[in-house]
Amino acid sequence: MPDPSGQDDLLCLCRDAAVRWGRGVRRTAGAMIGQPDYEAYVRHATATHPDQPPLDKIAFFRLHEQRRFGGAGGFKCC
């Protein structure tokens, strides 16, 4: 039964806003320390290269570590 006072809707809106804020903070903190955004990579890879499966998380981060710290092979797309 819906809450006639509308408190449930307000709680849902607050929770959703907090979740969005938390994701933004995590993304910003990751960018500040040089950690790439895996979800953004997956969106890019599926849109740009539909014939190839995206790298799994471990392989993605290993390639970015190699690029960042001067390992051989580096990460390149497009």
Secondary structure by P-SEA (a helix, b strand, c coil): cccccaaaaaaaaaaaaaaaaaaaaaaaaaaaaccccaaaaaaaaaacccccccccaaaaaaaaaaaaaccccccccc
